[in-house]
């Protein structure tokens, strides 16, 4: 079904400026910008922190970090649209010409370098992004409801794995609530400004060594290792939006990503000590939600094995030994 045209009048653009929708399930449109040879992207951004995201991404862009930022020619950008359902925030970004992620070794390392640059950029500065000072806490009832949905997905796609997964989910829930979450919340972990969405589907590669993050709209201030753990778990998801393998990174690929990341970041002893707990908290936060919310992907033979791999997580991601930066 064709998507309705985006609110072009909000930026004084004519109807013919809308070239094509870029996403099947979200209002993201490529635009022909007036008087320009290049094109732009019009999309919704964060309703409560859109201005802060714009300031943060603009600072990254101005520093030469590969992150899109609102087009200066449309200031103010983003802009507010009032609808019967409340306020919406819309933003115009430049359209980035390039290639999707394919899983090549150089692409993996450069994705790590980009995340390291983002985490290292003015890490102490308050841009006004939403702040989560530690791992997010979820009640047992909410976790149990998500687990029930996931087990049913697995029962339909991989019936021989349903019983095993049900036991794993019960064990992880107890470990999360009784041990991992209290330990992580008891640590003062370094906070950084980040996209909270650093994954293959949100990267465009101008060259294999120069990825650009094209979706900064979920940005927040989080513990650095929490965002790193979420990246490790989420990077290959939304497989229809990139050309990489439909699986989690291998241990070698993960170490390659970390080698790029650690060009800009040095872990603290506390981050190293609580990494396993942080990874579990990130899984209970992001992965559990993604697994229960991916009904269409659970019915796609190309994506089902990745979802099962993420659910079982037999080979957890590990940090390299040592305290310094990698080479």
C-alpha positions as CSV (number, residue, x, y, z in Angstrom):
1,X,0.0,0.0,0.0
2,X,1.5,3.4,-1.0
3,X,2.5,5.6,2.0
4,X,0.8,8.9,2.5
5,X,3.0,11.9,1.5
6,X,5.1,13.3,4.4
7,X,4.3,16.8,5.7
8,X,6.2,18.7,3.0
9,X,4.4,21.9,3.8
10,X,6.1,22.0,7.2
11,X,9.3,22.9,5.4
12,X,7.6,24.8,2.6
13,X,8.4,22.1,0.0
14,X,6.1,21.3,-3.0
15,X,4.4,17.9,-3.4
16,X,6.8,16.9,-6.2
17,X,9.7,17.2,-3.8
18,X,8.8,13.7,-2.4
19,X,10.8,11.2,-4.6
20,X,10.2,7.9,-2.9
21,X,9.6,6.2,0.5
22,X,12.8,4.6,1.9
23,X,11.3,2.3,4.5
24,X,8.3,0.0,4.2
25,X,7.1,0.5,7.8
26,X,8.2,4.0,8.8
27,X,7.6,7.5,7.4
28,X,11.0,8.1,5.8
29,X,11.1,9.8,2.4
30,X,13.9,10.8,0.0
31,X,13.4,14.4,-1.2
32,X,14.6,16.5,-4.0
33,X,15.9,19.6,-2.3
34,X,15.2,22.9,-4.1
35,X,18.1,24.4,-5.9
36,X,20.4,21.5,-5.0
37,X,21.8,18.6,-7.0
38,X,21.8,16.3,-4.0
39,X,18.8,14.9,-2.2
40,X,17.6,14.8,1.4
41,X,15.6,12.6,3.8
42,X,12.5,13.7,5.6
43,X,11.6,11.6,8.7
44,X,10.1,11.8,12.2
45,X,12.6,12.3,15.0
46,X,12.3,12.1,18.8
47,X,9.4,14.0,20.0
48,X,10.8,15.1,23.4
49,X,14.5,15.3,22.6
50,X,14.6,16.1,18.9
51,X,16.4,19.5,19.5
52,X,19.0,17.8,21.6
53,X,19.6,15.1,19.0
54,X,20.0,17.9,16.4
55,X,22.6,19.7,18.5
56,X,24.5,16.5,19.3
57,X,24.6,15.2,15.7
58,X,25.5,18.6,14.4
59,X,28.5,18.8,16.7
60,X,29.6,15.4,15.6
61,X,29.2,16.4,11.9
62,X,31.2,19.6,12.5
63,X,34.0,17.5,14.1
64,X,34.2,15.3,11.1
65,X,32.6,12.2,12.7
66,X,30.4,10.1,10.3
67,X,26.9,11.0,11.6
68,X,24.2,12.7,9.7
69,X,22.8,16.0,11.1
70,X,19.9,18.2,10.2
71,X,20.3,20.2,7.0
72,X,21.3,23.8,7.9
73,X,19.4,25.2,5.0
74,X,16.0,24.4,6.6
75,X,16.6,26.1,10.0
76,X,14.7,25.6,12.3
77,X,15.2,21.9,11.7
78,X,13.6,19.8,13.2
79,X,10.1,21.3,13.2
80,X,6.9,20.5,15.1
81,X,3.7,19.4,13.5
82,X,0.5,19.3,15.5
83,X,-1.9,16.5,14.7
84,X,-5.1,15.1,16.3
85,X,-2.8,12.6,18.1
86,X,-0.5,15.3,19.5
87,X,2.8,16.8,18.4
88,X,5.2,15.2,15.9
89,X,8.8,16.3,15.3
90,X,10.1,16.1,11.7
91,X,13.6,16.6,10.5
92,X,15.4,16.8,7.1
93,X,18.8,15.1,6.9
94,X,21.1,14.9,3.8
95,X,20.8,11.7,1.8
96,X,24.1,9.8,2.0
97,X,25.2,8.1,-1.2
98,X,27.0,4.8,-0.5
99,X,26.7,1.1,-0.1
100,X,25.0,-1.0,2.6
101,X,27.0,-3.2,5.1
102,X,28.1,-6.5,3.6
103,X,30.1,-8.0,6.5
104,X,33.5,-7.4,5.0
105,X,36.4,-7.3,7.5
106,X,37.2,-3.6,6.8
107,X,33.5,-2.7,7.2
108,X,33.4,-4.4,10.6
109,X,36.5,-2.6,11.9
110,X,35.4,0.8,10.6
111,X,32.0,0.3,12.2
112,X,33.9,-0.2,15.5
113,X,36.0,2.9,14.8
114,X,32.9,4.9,14.3
115,X,31.3,3.8,17.5
116,X,34.6,4.6,19.3
117,X,34.7,8.0,17.8
118,X,31.0,8.7,18.8
119,X,31.6,7.5,22.4
120,X,34.9,9.5,22.7
121,X,33.4,12.7,21.4
122,X,32.9,15.3,24.2
123,X,31.9,12.5,26.5
124,X,31.5,14.8,29.5
125,X,29.3,17.3,27.6
126,X,25.5,17.4,28.4
127,X,23.7,17.9,25.1
128,X,20.3,17.5,26.7
129,X,19.7,14.0,25.5
130,X,17.6,11.6,27.6
131,X,19.8,10.1,30.4
132,X,19.8,6.5,31.6
133,X,22.5,6.4,34.3
134,X,22.6,2.6,34.5
135,X,21.0,-0.5,33.0
136,X,17.3,-0.2,32.7
137,X,15.2,-2.2,35.2
138,X,12.2,-4.3,34.1
139,X,9.7,-6.1,36.4
140,X,9.4,-9.8,36.5
141,X,5.9,-9.7,35.1
142,X,6.9,-7.8,32.0
143,X,9.8,-10.1,31.3
144,X,7.6,-13.2,31.7
145,X,5.1,-11.8,29.2
146,X,7.9,-11.2,26.6
147,X,9.4,-14.6,27.3
148,X,6.0,-16.3,26.7
149,X,5.7,-14.6,23.3
150,X,9.3,-15.6,22.3
151,X,8.8,-19.2,23.3
152,X,5.7,-19.4,21.1
153,X,7.6,-17.9,18.2
154,X,10.3,-20.6,18.7
155,X,7.8,-23.3,19.1
156,X,6.4,-22.5,15.7
157,X,9.7,-22.1,13.9
158,X,12.0,-24.5,15.8
159,X,9.8,-26.7,18.0
160,X,12.8,-28.9,19.1
161,X,14.4,-25.8,20.7
162,X,11.3,-24.5,22.6
163,X,11.8,-26.4,25.8
164,X,15.5,-25.5,26.0
165,X,14.8,-21.9,25.4
166,X,12.0,-21.8,28.1
167,X,14.5,-23.0,30.7
168,X,17.2,-20.5,29.5
169,X,14.7,-17.6,29.8
170,X,13.7,-18.6,33.4
171,X,17.4,-18.9,34.4
172,X,18.4,-15.6,32.8
173,X,15.5,-13.8,34.4
174,X,16.5,-14.9,37.8
175,X,20.2,-14.1,37.2
176,X,19.2,-10.6,35.9
177,X,16.9,-9.7,38.8
178,X,18.8,-11.3,41.6
179,X,22.4,-10.6,40.6
180,X,23.4,-8.9,37.4
181,X,21.0,-5.9,37.6
182,X,21.8,-5.0,41.2
183,X,25.6,-5.3,40.5
184,X,25.5,-3.1,37.4
185,X,23.3,-0.5,39.1
186,X,25.7,-0.4,42.0
187,X,28.6,0.6,39.7
188,X,29.4,4.2,38.6
189,X,30.0,3.4,34.9
190,X,31.2,6.1,32.5
191,X,28.4,7.7,30.6
192,X,28.6,8.8,26.9
193,X,26.3,10.4,24.3
194,X,25.4,7.7,21.8
195,X,22.8,6.8,19.1
196,X,21.6,3.8,21.1
197,X,21.1,2.2,17.7
198,X,24.5,1.5,16.2
199,X,23.8,-1.4,13.8
200,X,24.3,-2.4,10.2
201,X,20.9,-1.3,9.0
202,X,21.7,2.3,10.1
203,X,25.1,2.5,8.4
204,X,25.8,3.6,4.9
205,X,29.4,3.0,3.7
206,X,30.8,5.8,1.5
207,X,33.9,3.6,1.4
208,X,34.6,0.4,3.3
209,X,36.6,2.5,5.8
210,X,34.1,5.4,6.0
211,X,30.6,4.4,7.4
212,X,28.0,7.1,8.2
213,X,25.4,6.6,10.8
214,X,22.1,7.7,9.1
215,X,19.7,7.3,12.0
216,X,20.7,9.2,15.2
217,X,17.2,9.9,16.3
218,X,17.1,7.4,19.2
219,X,20.2,9.1,20.8
220,X,20.6,9.2,24.6
221,X,23.2,9.4,27.3
222,X,24.0,5.8,28.5
223,X,26.7,3.9,30.2
224,X,29.4,3.4,27.5
225,X,29.6,-0.4,27.9
226,X,25.8,-0.7,27.9
227,X,25.6,0.8,24.4
228,X,28.6,-1.4,23.4
229,X,26.7,-4.5,24.6
230,X,23.5,-3.5,22.8
231,X,25.5,-3.0,19.6
232,X,27.1,-6.4,19.9
233,X,23.7,-8.0,20.3
234,X,21.7,-5.9,17.8
235,X,24.2,-5.2,15.0
236,X,22.9,-7.7,12.4
237,X,19.2,-7.3,13.0
238,X,16.8,-5.8,10.5
239,X,18.5,-8.0,7.9
240,X,16.3,-6.7,5.0
241,X,18.1,-3.3,5.3
242,X,21.7,-4.5,4.8
243,X,23.6,-7.2,2.9
244,X,25.6,-8.7,5.7
245,X,25.3,-12.2,7.0
246,X,22.1,-13.1,8.9
247,X,23.9,-14.1,12.0
248,X,25.7,-12.7,15.1
249,X,29.4,-11.8,14.8
250,X,31.8,-14.7,15.1
251,X,34.4,-14.3,18.0
252,X,37.0,-13.2,15.3
253,X,34.6,-10.6,13.9
254,X,33.7,-9.2,17.3
255,X,37.4,-8.8,18.1
256,X,37.9,-7.0,14.8
257,X,35.1,-4.6,15.7
258,X,36.6,-4.1,19.2
259,X,40.0,-3.4,17.6
260,X,38.5,-0.4,15.8
261,X,36.5,0.7,18.8
262,X,39.5,0.6,21.1
263,X,41.4,3.0,18.9
264,X,39.4,5.7,20.7
265,X,38.3,4.2,24.0
266,X,40.0,2.6,27.0
267,X,37.9,0.4,29.3
268,X,37.9,1.2,33.0
269,X,38.5,-1.7,35.5
270,X,34.8,-1.4,36.5
271,X,33.7,-1.8,32.9
272,X,35.8,-4.9,32.5
273,X,34.7,-6.4,35.8
274,X,31.0,-6.0,35.1
275,X,30.9,-6.8,31.4
276,X,29.2,-10.1,31.7
277,X,26.5,-8.6,33.9
278,X,26.1,-5.6,31.5
279,X,25.8,-8.0,28.5
280,X,23.0,-9.9,30.3
281,X,21.2,-6.6,31.3
282,X,21.5,-5.4,27.6
283,X,20.0,-8.7,26.4
284,X,17.1,-8.5,28.9
285,X,16.5,-4.9,27.8
286,X,17.0,-4.8,24.0
287,X,17.2,-8.4,22.8
288,X,14.2,-9.7,24.7
289,X,12.1,-6.8,23.3
290,X,13.4,-7.3,19.7
291,X,12.8,-11.1,19.8
292,X,9.1,-10.7,20.9
293,X,8.5,-7.8,18.6
294,X,9.7,-9.5,15.4
295,X,6.7,-11.6,14.4
296,X,7.4,-11.0,10.7
297,X,11.1,-11.9,11.0
298,X,10.2,-15.2,12.8
299,X,8.2,-16.2,9.7
300,X,11.1,-15.3,7.3
301,X,13.4,-18.3,6.7
302,X,16.3,-16.0,6.0
303,X,16.0,-14.3,9.4
304,X,14.7,-17.1,11.7
305,X,18.2,-18.6,12.4
306,X,19.6,-15.3,13.5
307,X,16.7,-14.8,15.9
308,X,17.2,-18.2,17.4
309,X,20.9,-17.6,17.7
310,X,20.2,-14.4,19.5
311,X,17.7,-16.1,21.8
312,X,20.0,-18.9,22.7
313,X,23.3,-16.8,22.7
314,X,25.6,-19.9,23.0
315,X,28.8,-17.9,22.4
316,X,28.7,-14.7,24.5
317,X,30.8,-11.7,23.4
318,X,34.0,-11.3,25.4
319,X,36.3,-8.4,26.0
320,X,40.0,-8.7,25.0
321,X,42.5,-9.2,27.8
322,X,44.6,-6.2,28.9
323,X,43.7,-2.7,29.9
324,X,44.9,-0.5,27.1
325,X,43.7,0.3,23.6
326,X,43.9,-2.2,20.9
327,X,46.0,-1.8,17.7
